[in-house]
Amino acid sequence: MKSNKVNINNEVGKKEKLSNYKKIFWSRKRIFSWNMVSPAFISLLLLAIGPLIFIFYNAFRRWNLTVPVPPKFIGFSNFITLFHDGRFWNAFGNTTLLMASGIIIQILLGLGIAMLLKGKFKGRNIITGLILIPVLIAPVVGGITWKFLFNNLYGLINYWLSFIGINGPLWISSTRFLGLSSILIVDAWQWTPFVALVLLAGLEGIPKEIYEAADVDGASTGRTFFKLTLPLLKPMFVLIILLRTIFIFKIYDAVIILTEGGPGVSTESLSLLTYYIGMKHYNIGYAMSMAVIQIIFMVIVANIFLKITTGKKKLETR
């Protein structure tokens, strides 16, 4: 009996030691995990959350560096002024137009390129690499290059048009339509390859068995494309629309390099207007209120797309 009691006590002691070792291990593991995560977390606080707090705080203040008055809390006055500002709504309309037109053009062109690159053929990898060159070029470099191409005196575009008897227009300095069209062309040239690459990955991820079954059922090429390919590419379309909405909504480089918002303010984007108000007119509080509106808009758009995708997934699982 005594030997049994001793064995039981030993086993209990071993279990307690094991539990203590586990607690020490998990506590050390947690400390190690926090140590590994802390640099990224601190960087996020300093580089993202800190400036975001700064923007929201100053959006509710009157802070103009040209006026020798200390910053003052004024509540929603900046936002009220903003919603009655015609220049703001002009920039918002231009940005929305660029966003909607750009997404449609880039998806159509990207889908066409992806369909052409689908499958295996000689030189496919080389062609794909060449197509991706615009994405790798800095937006500033691309914008300057296109500004030379659009030049009405020595630009190549008007030079080529002259061969077919067309007098090339003043692309970037005559009308709002031509100015926005020039910006659209540059943005499509730079980002259509990215859209094509994403759609190509989606096309290659579709199982071949689906197309083989469609062929057995006697489905035509057009019916297969519209009834099978496009629906299966919906997740890719959602991703592209979400990313391009965010990127085009904050478009800045192409606008300031090509048109600088002109003629007049006819091609100003929201990002460019925010820059002018904050860095040229030094009205920091008003510029911060514009930045807040842009952040809120992009958050709303992102949430709408996420709800659409998650809602569809829930219906599919049911």
N, C-alpha and C positions, 0 to 999 in steps of 0.2 A: 504493500500500500504506500509506504514511504517513498519507494522508488518511483511509483506512478505519479505521486504528488510532485516529486522533484522534476520529472520529465515534463509534466504539465507546466510547472513554473518556468522551466527553461524555454519551453515553446512560447509561452506568453511573453517572456523577456525578449526573445528573438523577434516576435511580432512587433513589440513596442519599439525595439531598435530599428527595425525595418521602416516602421511608420515615421520615426524621427528622421531617418536618413532620407525618406521620400520628401518630408517637409523641407528639409535643408536643401535637397536637390531642386525642388520646385521653386523655392524662394530664390536660390541662386540663378535658376533658369529665367525667372521673371526679371531679376536685376540685369542679367546678361541681355535679355530681350529688349528691355527699356534702354540699356546703353547702346544697343545697335540701332534702335529706332530714333533715339533722341536727336542725332544730328539732322536727319531728314525732317523731323518734327519741328525743331528750332528754326531750320531754314524756311520751312513752310510758314511759320509764324512771322518771321522777319520779312520774307519776300512776297508773301501773298496776303495773309490775314492782317498784318500791320498796315500796309498801304490801303487795304480795303476799309479798315476802321478810319484811317486818316481821311479818305475820300468822303465817306458817309458823314463824318463829323463836320467837315468844312463845307459840305453841301448846304448846311443849315446856318451858315454864317455869311455875313457881308465882309468879304476880304478882297480888297482891290489895292494892288501895290502902287497904283498911280495916285491914290488918295491918301494923304498923311493922317489917316485915322486908324486906330487899332481895330482888329477884327472883332465883330460883334454878332452875337446870336440873333437871328431874325426869323427863326422858325421856317415856315414853308414859303417865304416870300420869293426866294430864288426859283422855286418850282412854279409858282403862280406866274411870275414874269416869263418863265420859259414857255409855258403853255399858251401865252399870248404873243410869242415871238415868231413873226413870219419867217425869219431866216432859219430858225430851228426847224419849223415844219417843212421848209424847202429842202433842208439837208436830210430830214427824216424821209421825205418822199423820194429823194434821189437814192438814198441808201436802200430803201425798200425795193425800188425799181431795179437797181443793180443786183440786189439779192435774188429777187424772183426770176429776172431774165437770165442772170448768170447760172443759177442752178438748173434751169430748164435746158439752156444751151449746152452746158457741160455734161449733163446726164445723157442727152441725145448723142452728142459727139463721142463721149466716153463709151457709151454702149456700142456704137458703131465700131469704134477702134477695138474694143474687147471682143466683139464677134469676129472681126477680121483676124485677130491674134489667137483666137481659140483653135486648139488642135496643134499638131506637131508638123513643122515644115522647116526646110533649110533656112537658116538665118533668122529664125524667130527670136532667139535670145539677143542677137545683135540689134534687131529692129526694136525690141522692147527697151533695151538700154538706151538707144538713140531717142526714143519717144520720151523717156524720163528726164532728158537733159533740162528742159524748161523748169521742172520742179526743183532741180538741184541749183539752178541759178538764183542768186539773191534778187529779191523783188526790185531793189534799187537799180541794179545792173540791167535787169530786164526792162524796167521802165525807161531808163535812159536810151537803151537800144531802140525801143519802139518810138521814142520821141524823135530820134533821128529819122526813122522810117516814115513817120507821119509828116515830117517837115515839108511844107508846100514848095520850097525852092529847090532843095537838093535831096529830098527823101525818095527812097526807092519805090514806094507805093505809087505816088503820083507819076514817077518816071515810067513805071510799067503801064499805068493807065493811059499815058500819052500815046503808047504804041497802038492802042485800039481806038484812038480818037476821043478820049475822055479827058477833059480838063479836071484834074484832081482838086478836090475842095480843100479848104483850110480845116483839117481834121480836128485840131485841138483848140482852135481859137475863134471859131465862127458862130456856131449855134449850140444850144443845149443838147440837141439830138446827136450831133456829130461828136461832141465832147464825151457824152455818156457812152456812145457806141465805141469810141476809141478805148475808153477804160474797160468796157466789156470785152473787147477783142484781146487786150493785154491779159486780163484776168483769166479768160478762157484759154489763151495760149499757155499760160503758166500752170493752171490747175486741172485742165482736162486730162492730161496724162495720169494724174493721181486718181481721178475718178475712173479712168479706163483700167488702171491696175487693180483697183478694188473690185470692179465688176468682173474683170478677168478671173480674179481669185474666186469669186462667187460662181462663175460659169464652170470653172474647173472642179468645183466642189459638188456639182450636181451629178448624181450617179448616172452612168451610161445606161443602166437597166431601164430607167424611166423612158429614155428616148427609144430604146429598143422595143419596149411595150407599146409606145405610141405608134411606131412603124408597123408593128403587127396588127394594131387596131385600124390601120389605114389612115391615120391623121396626116393632114397636109403639113407642109413646112410652116406656113403662116399660123395655122391652128396650134401647132406644137409650140411655136414661139410665144403666142399670146396666152395660151392656156396653161403652159407648163413652165417655160423659161422665165417669163416676167414674174409670175407669182412666186417662184422659188428664189428670185432675186430681191424680193421685198425687204428682207433684213439689210441687204447691202444698200438698197435705195434709202432706207431710213437712216443708216449710218452716214451716207454721203450728204443727204439733205441736212442732217443735224450739224455735221462738221462744217459744211460749206456755208450754212446760214450764219454760224458763229463767226467764221473767218471773213465772209463778205460783209457782214454787218459792221465790222471794225476796219474796213478797207481804208487804207491811208496812203501807202507808198505810191501806188499807181496814180492816184488822184493828184497828189501834190507834185509829182514829177511831170505828169502829162499836162494837166490843165491848171493846177494850183487853185482849183475851185471855179475857174472862169469858163466862159466870159462872164464877168461880174461875179455872182455867187451861184450861177445856174447849175454848176456841177459839183458843188460842195457836198461832201459826205459828213456824217455826224462826227466821225473821228477827226476829220480835218477842221471842222468848225470848233470842236472842243479845243484843239491845238491853238487855233487862232485866238479864241477868247481867252485862254489861259496863258499862252506864251507870247502873244503879240499885243493883246490889250491888257494883260496882267490882271484880269478879273477872275481870280482863283476860285472864289466861292461859287460864282455862276458856272464856271467850267466844271467844277466838281458836281454840281447838280445835273449837268448834261451827262457826265460819266455815270452817275447813279441811275438815270433813266435807261441808259444803254445796258447796264448790268441787269437791271430788273427785266428789261425786255428779253435779253438773252436767256435769263433763268426761266422765264415763263415759256419761251419757245422750246427750250430743252426739256422742261417738265411735260409739255404737251406731247412731244415726240416719244418720251419715255413711257407716258401713260398709254399712248396708242400701241406701242410695241408690247408692253406688259399686259394690256387688256386683251390683245389678240392671242398672246401666249396662254392666258387663263382660259379663254374660250376654246382654244385648241385642246387643252388638257381636259376640259370638261367633256 
